[in-house]
Amino acid sequence: MKSFEKLSHVFPSLGLRLTSLKRAVAVVITGLLLTTGLLGVVATPARADSIVGTITGFNGPFGVAVNPAGTLAYVTNRAIGTVSVVNLSTNTVVGTISGFNTPSGVAVNPTSPLAYVADSGSSTVSVVNLNTNTVTSTLTGFSYPMGVAVNPTGTLAYVATLFGGGVLVVNLNTNTVTTTLTGFNYAAGVAVNPAGTLAYVGAIGNSTVSVVNLNTNTITSTLTGFNGPYSVAVNPAGTLAYVGNAGTNTVSVINLSTNTVTSTLTGFNSPVGVAINSAGTLAYVTNSNNNTVSVVALDQPASGSAVVPAVPDKMQAVLRPSTGCATFVSDASINWSGIVGTGWNPSWAQWANGGLGGDVCVRMLGYNMNTSKWFIR
């Protein structure tokens, strides 16, 4: 039996088709490389919602925010009055923004290169130009601001004030406070859902998370079961919220359809800041007690699958060159980031000339959880 015929008996059990490969290559599945930009880190789809890496180089890390492209994170250092810029491809600190007193929460505007830093020590909010990494203006009128969030259109900011007990709404076109949301017990963290219709406010005075209707600016429900909820983050699908519990060293996961805690993530050290990348695949959690940021691989609630999509069931075959081995080319018609997961762990090996002999070319199939894209190398 030819090599190609032997392999064709193996692949149906893995859900793959070889019809598109008969002209040039055959494929074998053995293992998968997952990357979050952490050198040397390999994750597996079976362990969703688990810590996959640790970023160092901070001093009293508190707030964290990720840019819309998912390439940079901004981490406030309360102990030294700075904000660290983190390259999420390498998970290393690549820059420092200064000019703060006691920076706490931080949020990135989704529509412009601006960040907003809640400076608790000076009771102000600093506006940072992310192109130059400099403070361009300072907003006043707050009482020990701790958390900050920006709505999806980039027109409003919500600032949680600890001593004021309220959440101030800021018009970002004029940089002025327009209204105040009340009813919280020492508001510390705030997040806005992707639709811009709801806000979630963590209050450390009574360890609750309040749900706020942003059309009426009123509290519609109050969630319990937390311990020191200094931060809240909502995933891009608007289906889950993540709450850092500084008192129990955990992160609570809330199902936003039922407003109930469905799971608890462990392994943190006073987690006071949480942010999620735009793909919804990674969370970044600040650990204020050991000066680190944990990288957490997240389950994908939209499909109920694991972090990594299933292996595409076809690929674009290429003819074997006269010398050397064939080069893998992915099929452009496949939506690589939207394939439902099955749990298979794939890597690729190419048999030149349709399995009839010649050089063997080995390629590793990987999945980048930062970009939600497959890659070959």
C-alpha positions as CSV (number, residue, x, y, z in Angstrom):
1,M,0.0,0.0,0.0
2,K,1.3,3.4,-0.9
3,S,2.2,5.9,1.9
4,F,-0.7,8.1,0.9
5,E,-3.2,5.3,1.1
6,K,-1.9,4.3,4.5
7,L,-2.3,7.8,5.8
8,S,-5.8,8.1,4.4
9,H,-7.0,5.4,6.8
10,V,-5.6,7.4,9.8
11,F,-7.1,10.9,9.0
12,P,-10.8,10.2,9.0
13,S,-10.6,9.4,12.8
14,L,-9.1,12.9,13.2
15,G,-11.8,14.6,11.2
16,L,-9.4,15.7,8.4
17,R,-9.7,15.4,4.7
18,L,-6.9,14.6,2.4
19,T,-8.7,15.2,-0.9
20,S,-7.1,18.6,-1.4
21,L,-3.6,17.2,-0.7
22,K,-3.4,14.3,-3.1
23,R,-1.4,16.2,-5.6
24,A,1.5,17.1,-3.4
25,V,1.5,16.5,0.3
26,A,0.2,14.3,3.1
27,V,-0.2,15.4,6.7
28,V,0.4,13.7,10.1
29,I,-1.0,15.0,13.4
30,T,1.2,14.8,16.5
31,G,1.2,17.9,18.8
32,L,0.4,21.6,19.0
33,L,2.4,24.7,19.9
34,L,0.4,27.4,21.6
35,T,1.9,30.8,22.2
36,T,1.0,33.8,24.1
37,G,4.2,35.6,23.3
38,L,5.9,34.0,26.3
39,L,9.1,32.5,25.3
40,G,9.2,28.8,26.2
41,V,5.6,28.6,27.3
42,V,3.5,25.8,25.9
43,A,-0.2,25.6,26.8
44,T,-2.8,23.0,26.1
45,P,-6.5,23.4,25.1
46,A,-7.6,21.2,28.0
47,R,-6.5,23.8,30.6
48,A,-8.8,26.8,29.9
49,D,-8.9,29.6,32.5
50,S,-5.4,28.8,33.8
51,I,-2.3,30.9,34.4
52,V,0.1,30.4,31.5
53,G,2.8,33.0,32.3
54,T,4.1,35.7,34.7
55,I,5.4,39.1,33.7
56,T,7.9,40.9,36.0
57,G,9.5,44.3,36.4
58,F,6.8,46.2,38.3
59,N,6.6,48.0,41.7
60,G,3.3,47.9,43.4
61,P,1.3,47.0,40.2
62,F,-2.3,48.0,40.5
63,G,-4.3,48.8,37.3
64,V,-3.8,47.2,33.9
65,A,-5.3,47.9,30.5
66,V,-4.7,46.4,27.0
67,N,-4.7,48.4,23.8
68,P,-7.3,47.4,21.1
69,A,-4.7,45.7,19.0
70,G,-3.7,43.4,21.8
71,T,-0.1,44.3,21.4
72,L,0.6,46.5,24.4
73,A,-0.5,46.5,28.1
74,Y,-0.2,49.4,30.5
75,V,0.4,48.7,34.2
76,T,0.3,51.3,36.9
77,N,3.0,51.2,39.6
78,R,1.5,52.8,42.7
79,A,4.7,52.5,44.7
80,I,6.8,54.6,42.3
81,G,4.2,56.8,40.5
82,T,4.7,55.4,37.0
83,V,3.0,53.4,34.3
84,S,4.9,50.5,32.7
85,V,4.4,49.8,29.0
86,V,4.5,46.0,28.2
87,N,5.1,44.4,24.9
88,L,2.6,41.5,24.8
89,S,4.5,39.6,22.1
90,T,7.5,39.2,24.4
91,N,5.8,40.0,27.7
92,T,8.5,42.4,28.7
93,V,8.4,46.0,30.0
94,V,9.6,48.2,27.1
95,G,8.8,51.7,28.4
96,T,7.8,53.8,31.3
97,I,5.4,56.7,31.6
98,S,6.0,59.2,34.4
99,G,4.2,62.2,35.9
100,F,1.8,60.6,38.4
101,N,1.4,60.6,42.1
102,T,-0.3,57.3,43.1
103,P,-1.6,55.8,39.8
104,S,-4.3,53.2,40.3
105,G,-6.7,52.3,37.5
106,V,-6.0,52.8,33.8
107,A,-8.1,52.5,30.7
108,V,-7.3,52.8,27.0
109,N,-9.6,54.7,24.6
110,P,-10.8,52.2,22.0
111,T,-11.1,54.9,19.3
112,S,-8.0,57.1,19.8
113,P,-4.4,56.7,21.1
114,L,-5.3,58.0,24.6
115,A,-5.2,56.4,28.0
116,Y,-6.7,57.6,31.2
117,V,-5.0,57.1,34.5
118,A,-6.8,57.4,37.9
119,D,-4.3,59.1,40.1
120,S,-5.5,58.5,43.6
121,G,-2.8,60.5,45.4
122,S,-3.6,63.7,43.6
123,S,-7.4,63.0,43.2
124,T,-7.0,63.6,39.4
125,V,-7.3,61.7,36.2
126,S,-4.4,62.0,33.8
127,V,-4.8,61.9,30.0
128,V,-1.9,60.1,28.3
129,N,-1.0,60.4,24.6
130,L,0.1,56.8,23.8
131,N,1.9,57.9,20.7
132,T,4.4,59.9,22.8
133,N,3.7,58.2,26.2
134,T,3.4,61.6,27.8
135,V,0.7,63.2,30.0
136,T,-1.1,65.8,28.0
137,S,-3.8,67.0,30.4
138,T,-5.1,66.5,33.9
139,L,-8.7,66.3,34.9
140,T,-9.9,67.4,38.3
141,G,-13.0,67.1,40.5
142,F,-12.5,63.6,41.8
143,S,-12.2,62.2,45.4
144,Y,-9.5,59.5,45.5
145,P,-10.2,58.0,42.1
146,M,-9.4,54.2,41.9
147,G,-10.8,52.8,38.8
148,V,-11.6,54.0,35.3
149,A,-13.3,52.6,32.2
150,V,-14.1,54.0,28.7
151,N,-17.3,53.2,26.8
152,P,-17.0,51.5,23.4
153,T,-17.4,54.7,21.4
154,G,-14.6,56.5,23.3
155,T,-16.9,59.3,24.2
156,L,-17.4,58.7,27.9
157,A,-15.2,57.7,30.8
158,Y,-16.5,56.3,34.1
159,V,-14.3,57.0,37.2
160,A,-14.8,55.1,40.4
161,T,-14.0,57.3,43.4
162,L,-13.2,55.6,46.7
163,F,-13.9,58.4,49.2
164,G,-16.6,60.1,47.1
165,G,-18.4,56.7,46.9
166,G,-19.7,57.4,43.5
167,V,-18.8,56.9,39.8
168,L,-18.3,60.1,37.9
169,V,-19.2,60.3,34.2
170,V,-16.7,62.3,32.1
171,N,-17.5,63.7,28.6
172,L,-14.3,62.9,26.8
173,N,-14.9,65.5,24.1
174,T,-14.8,68.3,26.7
175,N,-13.0,66.4,29.5
176,T,-15.6,67.6,32.0
177,V,-17.7,65.7,34.6
178,T,-21.3,65.6,33.5
179,T,-23.0,63.4,36.1
180,T,-22.4,61.2,39.1
181,L,-23.7,57.7,39.7
182,T,-24.3,56.9,43.4
183,G,-25.3,54.1,45.7
184,F,-21.9,52.4,46.1
185,N,-19.9,51.6,49.2
186,Y,-16.4,52.8,48.5
187,A,-16.4,52.3,44.7
188,A,-13.0,51.0,43.5
189,G,-13.3,49.2,40.1
190,V,-15.5,49.8,37.1
191,A,-16.0,48.2,33.7
192,V,-18.4,48.8,30.8
193,N,-19.9,46.1,28.6
194,P,-19.2,46.1,24.8
195,A,-22.6,47.5,24.0
196,G,-22.1,50.4,26.3
197,T,-25.4,49.8,28.0
198,L,-24.2,48.4,31.4
199,A,-21.5,49.2,33.9
200,Y,-20.2,46.9,36.6
201,V,-18.9,48.6,39.8
202,G,-16.8,46.9,42.4
203,A,-17.3,48.3,45.9
204,I,-14.8,47.3,48.5
205,G,-16.8,48.7,51.5
206,N,-19.3,45.8,51.3
207,S,-17.5,43.5,48.7
208,T,-20.2,43.7,46.1
209,V,-20.5,44.3,42.3
210,S,-23.3,46.6,41.2
211,V,-24.9,46.4,37.8
212,V,-25.7,49.9,36.4
213,N,-28.1,50.6,33.6
214,L,-26.2,53.4,31.7
215,N,-29.4,54.5,29.9
216,T,-30.9,55.5,33.2
217,N,-27.7,55.7,35.3
218,T,-29.3,53.6,38.0
219,I,-28.3,50.4,39.8
220,T,-30.5,47.5,38.7
221,S,-28.9,44.7,40.8
222,T,-26.2,44.0,43.3
223,L,-24.0,40.9,43.1
224,T,-22.4,39.3,46.2
225,G,-19.8,36.7,47.0
226,F,-16.7,38.7,46.5
227,N,-13.8,39.8,48.9
228,G,-12.1,43.1,48.1
229,P,-13.3,43.6,44.5
230,Y,-10.9,46.3,43.4
231,S,-11.3,45.6,39.7
232,V,-13.8,44.4,37.1
233,A,-13.3,43.4,33.5
234,V,-15.8,42.3,30.9
235,N,-14.9,40.0,28.0
236,P,-15.4,41.3,24.4
237,A,-18.4,39.1,23.9
238,G,-20.2,40.7,26.9
239,T,-20.9,37.3,28.3
240,L,-18.5,37.1,31.3
241,A,-17.0,39.5,33.8
242,Y,-13.9,38.9,35.8
243,V,-13.5,40.3,39.4
244,G,-10.2,40.5,41.2
245,N,-10.7,39.5,44.9
246,A,-7.7,41.0,46.8
247,G,-8.9,39.5,50.0
248,T,-8.9,35.9,48.9
249,N,-6.2,36.0,46.1
250,T,-8.7,34.8,43.6
251,V,-10.6,36.0,40.4
252,S,-14.3,35.4,40.2
253,V,-15.9,34.7,36.9
254,I,-19.5,36.0,36.5
255,N,-22.0,34.7,34.0
256,L,-23.6,38.0,32.9
257,S,-26.7,36.3,31.6
258,T,-27.6,35.1,35.1
259,N,-25.4,37.5,37.1
260,T,-24.0,34.6,39.1
261,V,-20.4,33.5,39.9
262,T,-19.8,30.4,37.9
263,S,-16.1,29.7,38.7
264,T,-13.2,31.0,40.7
265,L,-9.6,31.3,39.4
266,T,-6.7,30.8,41.9
267,G,-3.0,31.3,42.0
268,F,-2.8,35.1,42.5
269,N,-1.3,37.3,45.2
270,S,-3.6,40.2,46.0
271,P,-5.1,40.6,42.6
272,V,-6.2,44.2,42.2
273,G,-6.3,44.7,38.5
274,V,-7.8,42.7,35.6
275,A,-7.8,43.3,31.9
276,I,-8.8,41.2,28.9
277,N,-7.4,41.3,25.4
278,S,-9.6,42.2,22.4
279,A,-9.7,38.6,21.3
280,G,-11.1,37.5,24.7
281,T,-8.4,34.8,24.9
282,L,-6.1,36.2,27.6
283,A,-6.6,38.0,30.8
284,Y,-3.9,40.0,32.6
285,V,-4.1,40.1,36.4
286,T,-1.9,42.4,38.6
287,N,-0.5,40.9,41.8
288,S,0.2,43.8,44.1
289,N,1.9,41.7,46.8
290,N,4.6,40.2,44.6
291,N,5.1,42.9,41.9
292,T,4.0,40.7,39.0
293,V,1.3,40.3,36.3
294,S,-0.2,36.9,35.7
295,V,-1.2,35.9,32.1
296,V,-4.3,33.8,32.1
297,A,-5.6,31.7,29.2
298,L,-9.4,32.0,29.0
299,D,-12.1,29.7,27.9
300,Q,-14.2,30.8,24.9
301,P,-17.7,31.2,26.2
302,A,-19.2,32.0,22.8
303,S,-18.8,28.5,21.5
304,G,-18.2,26.6,24.7
305,S,-14.9,25.4,23.2
306,A,-11.4,25.4,24.6
307,V,-9.0,28.3,24.0
308,V,-7.7,26.9,20.8
309,P,-10.0,26.3,17.7
310,A,-10.0,23.0,16.0
311,V,-7.4,22.2,13.3
312,P,-8.7,23.3,9.9
313,D,-9.8,20.3,7.9
314,K,-8.2,21.3,4.7
315,M,-5.2,23.2,3.4
316,Q,-3.8,24.5,0.2
317,A,-1.5,21.9,-1.4
318,V,1.5,23.1,-3.4
319,L,3.5,21.1,-6.0
320,R,6.9,19.8,-4.9
321,P,9.7,21.9,-6.2
322,S,12.5,20.4,-8.2
323,T,14.8,20.5,-5.2
324,G,14.2,20.7,-1.5
325,C,10.8,20.3,0.1
326,A,7.4,21.7,-0.5
327,T,6.3,24.8,1.3
328,F,3.1,24.9,3.3
329,V,0.6,27.5,2.3
330,S,-2.5,28.0,4.4
331,D,-5.9,28.1,2.7
332,A,-7.0,31.7,2.6
333,S,-10.6,30.7,2.4
334,I,-10.5,29.4,5.9
335,N,-11.6,31.6,8.8
336,W,-8.7,30.5,11.0
337,S,-9.9,32.4,14.1
338,G,-13.5,31.3,13.9
339,I,-13.2,27.5,13.8
340,V,-15.0,25.6,16.7
341,G,-12.6,23.7,18.9
342,T,-12.6,19.9,19.3
343,G,-9.6,19.4,21.5
344,W,-7.2,17.9,18.9
345,N,-3.6,18.8,19.3
346,P,-2.1,19.2,15.8
347,S,1.3,19.6,14.2
348,W,2.1,19.1,10.6
349,A,4.7,17.1,8.6
350,Q,4.8,17.3,4.9
351,W,5.6,14.3,2.6
352,A,7.0,15.6,-0.6
353,N,5.6,14.5,-4.0
354,G,2.3,13.1,-2.6
355,G,4.0,10.5,-0.5
356,L,6.0,8.9,-3.3
357,G,9.4,9.8,-2.0
358,G,11.8,12.7,-1.7
359,D,12.6,15.1,1.1
360,V,10.4,15.3,4.1
361,C,9.5,18.8,5.3
362,V,8.4,19.2,8.9
363,R,6.4,22.1,10.0
364,M,5.0,23.0,13.4
365,L,1.4,24.2,13.5
366,G,0.9,26.8,16.3
367,Y,-1.9,29.0,17.6
368,N,-1.2,32.5,18.8
369,M,-3.7,33.3,21.6
370,N,-2.8,37.0,21.4
371,T,-3.9,37.3,17.8
372,S,-6.3,34.3,17.6
373,K,-4.5,33.1,14.5
374,W,-2.9,29.9,13.4
375,F,0.7,30.0,12.2
376,I,3.2,27.6,10.6
377,R,6.9,27.5,11.2
